[in-house]
């Protein structure tokens, strides 16, 4: 069994060297969320919803790191999450006024790829008969339990026969308030956090695949994710080590609970 001390010293050397994606234009604000995501056009020509440190309440700026880690972890198990990336806000956008009343600050933020035509559903997980959602939903059950989800929110892609995505993960992880804190992670590490939606109609092959993916999670993959949190974001190396341990520790038990959905 993995122990928190096994992660001691594994998160180090974080930095802010990232220029792969940057903001080219601000196209709007979505102020209905507590983190005030901003729609931007990026340097790759695609649109993203961007979450910034300044858009979050002061005590919960770690929520941006939560968004980054959950999306990256979701890909490890094949969960349907929107494409994501760090994104740089250039100096020319420093103090840029936003419709929500705040201002941008130059630096790194988190970007989630925008679906051009989508509807949001919460909290019920619907549309299982559409697209390949019998398979996609398995990943949603797994991600929610593994990453101790809260405030479940699902996007349905209207251009993809209502294909389901998990999004807006800023309140995942205990204590569900946008912080990453060692003591809460340790306290909740063995607690199930299953979605309550009935599991009828899930794809049995997907249940096997996602369970096996959880069991194959490597420490190196998790270290790469948590070490990728920018140094300027207000999360300590110690708390990120606890988060990496939390995910490694929980994975086998979550795999068992996913198999039990059969």
C-alpha positions, 0 to 999 in steps of 0.5 A, a space after each residue: 500500500 502506498 504511504 504519503 511518505 513515499 511521495 516526499 520530495 517528488 514534487 520539486 522544480 516547478 516553474 512558469 516556463 510555458 509559451 505553447 499557448 497564449 491569449 490572442 483576444 478576449 471574446 466574452 465572460 461567463 459570470 454565472 460561475 463563481 470562478 468567472 471563466 472567460 472565453 478567449 481566442 488562443 494562439 492556436 486559433 481555437 476558443 477556450 474558456 479560461 480560468 484565472 487566479 483573479 477570477 476566483 475568490 482570494 481563499 480559493 485561487 488553488 481552484 485553478 490548479 484543481 481544474 488543471 490536475 483533474 482534467 489531466 488525471 481524467 485523460 489517464 483513465 480515458 474519461 471524457 473531459 474537454 481538451 485543456 492546457 495552461 495558457 499564458 496571458 501576455 503583458 498587453 492584457 494586463 489590467 484588461 477590464 472584464 464584463 464581470 467587473 474584474 481585470 486580467 493579470 499577466 501570467 499563467 491561467 488554465 484553458 478548457 477547450 470550448 464546445 461550439 454548440 453544447 448544453 449543460 446538464 446538472 446534476 443528473 447524468 442523462 443521455 446514456 442512449 446517445 452517441 457512445 455515452 454508455 461508454 463515456 459515462 463509465 469514465 464520468 463515474 470513475 473520475 467523480 469518485 477518484 477525484 472526490 468530485 462535487 457540484 457535478 456538471 455535464 456538457 452535451 455536445 449538440 454537434 456530436 449527438 449529445 456526447 457527454 463531457 465532464 467540466 468545471 472541476 474547480 470544486 473537486 477534491 476535499 474540502 470542495 472549496 477550491 483549495 488543495 490541502 494535505 490534511 483534508 486529502 489524508 482524511 478523505 483518502 479512503 472515503 467513497 465518493 460515488 455518483 448516485 445516478 443509476 448505473 443501468 445500461 453502462 457498457 461492460 467493456 468500458 467498465 473493464 477498460 476504465 477499471 484496468 486503467 485505474 489499476 495501471 496508474 503509474 506514480 510517474 504519470 501522477 508526478 508529471 501532472 502535479 509537478 506541472 502546476 505552475 510555480 506562481 499558482 498558490 499551491 505548495 509542493 507539500 500539498 501537491 505531493 499529498 494530492 499525488 499520493 491521494 490519487 495513487 492511493 485511491 485508484 485501486 479502490 475506485 477500480 473495484 467500485 467501478 467494477 461493481 457497477 456491472 
